[in-house]
């Protein structure tokens, strides 16, 4: 009798809903999967935004240094053109780096590139009066070329990453397409 009573108790415990059915487990797993997907997407976009803000901050500090470079009053002074291969001193006098000025900031880690200086491709470029698509003014340009006025400290350069760009001039830096 005890044996039959034990079987009935085990059978009744199963029917009382003390465990999860397969459907319930699958639903819980699906909900967890949806939540994880949403979290991972948000983490990706937060990382991208942080990289963009890091590039903007770096270029904003470089703009201040560029302005100071052009106002040193040294004859023949100019801003160098960075490439991904080399990050030359920001301030040059002929082929010689001006003491006291750092190199251009590293932006490749944030997905931005210096490139070859071509305006049409991604990367760093000097703007001029004929190819400036930015709604941001390029300031006082000398001979239509940015970065050449050591008398007034005027310059204007940009950095692109796909459809996003950062424009810097002696008046400050601006984000476009963020």
N, C-alpha and C positions, 0 to 999 in steps of 0.2 A: 504494500500500500504506500509505503513511503516513496518508493521509486516512482510510482505513477503520480503521486502528489508533487514530487520534484519536477517531473516533466511538465506538468500543468503550470507550475510556477514559472519555469523558464519560458514556456510558450506564452504565458500571459505577460511577462516582462517585455518580451519582444513586441508584442502587440500594443503595449501601453505607450509606445513612442519614446523609449528611452535612448534611442540611437538616431543617427541621421540616415536618410535614404540616399540613394545614389543621385537622384535629381537634386536634392537639397545641397549635397556636396558640390555638384557641378555648378549650381547657381552661385554658391559662395566663392568658388574658384574664379568664375567669370567676373564677379564684382571686384574681387581683389585685382584681377588682371586689368580691368578698366581703370581702376584707381592708380595702379602703378604706371600705366601708359600716360595718364594725365600728369602725374608727377614728373616723369622723365621728360615730357615735352616742355613743361615749365622750367625745368632745370636747364635744358638746352637753350631756350630763349633767354634765360637770365644770364647764362655764360656768354652768349653772343653780345648781349647788351653791355655786360661788364667789359668785354674786350673793346667794344666801340667807345665806351666812355674812357677807358684807359688810353686809347689812341688819341682821343680828343684832348685829354689832359696833357699828354706828352707833347702834342703839337702846340697847345696853348703856351706851355712853358718855353718851347722852342721859338715861338713868335716873339716873346719878350727878349730872348737872347738875340734873335735876328735884328730886332730894332736897335738894341744896344750896339751890336756889331757894326751896323751901318752908320751909327752916330759917333764912332770912335775918331773920325776925322783923318784916318790914315789914307794917303793917296793909294788908289788902286784896290781898295778894299771891296770885297763882294761876299755874297753868300754862296756856299758851294752847293752843288746838285748831288743829293744822295742817290745811291742805287742799292738794291738788295745785297749786292756783292760787297759794297764798301759803305761805311758810314763815316765819311770824312768830317773833319772839324767843320762846324757850322760856319765859322767866320774865317775867310782866307784873304791873304794879301798876296796876289799873284799865285804861286804854287805853294806858298808857305802858310801853315795854319797860324792864326793869331793866338798868342798865348792868353789863357784865361777863359777860352770858350770851349765848351764841350762838343762832342760829336752830335750828329743828328740822333734823335731818339730811336730806339728799336721798336718797330711797330709790327714786324712780321709775326710775332707770337700772337697777335690779336687778329690775324686774318687780313690785315692791311699790307700793301706792298708799295715799295718805292718804284719798282719797275725801271723803265729806261727813260723817263722824262717825257714820254709821249702823252699828249692830252687825250688821244682817242682810246688808248688802252687803260687798264687799271694802273694805278700807281701815282707817283709824285709828278707834279707838273708846275711850271711857272705859267701864270695866265698872262694874256696880253689883251689889248683892246679889241682885236679881231676875233678871238676865239673864247671869250668869256661868257659861258652860258649861265653863270651863277647869278641869282638875284642879288647877291652881295656885291657891293662896290669893291673894286680892287684898289681904291685909294689913289694917290697921286703917282701916276706912272711916268717914268722918264723914257722918252723915245718909244713908248708903247711896250716896254719890257719891264717885268717886275724884278725886284731884287737888285737893281742897278744904281739906285740913288743913295750914295753915301752922304750927300748933302742934306737931304730931307728925311732919310731913314725910311723911304717908301719901299715897300715890297708887297708881293702877293703871291702865294703859292697854294697849291691844293694837294690833297691826298684822296685817292678814290679806293673804294672797295665795293665793286659791283655798282649798284645804283646809289650807294651812299657816298657822300663826299664831305670833306672838312676843308674849309677855305680859311686861310689866315692872311691877314694884312697887318700893317702897323696899327690899324684900328681895332684889332682883336680877331678872334676865330669864331666861325659859325658852322653849324651842322646843316647839311642839306640831305633830305631823303631818309632821315632817321625815323 
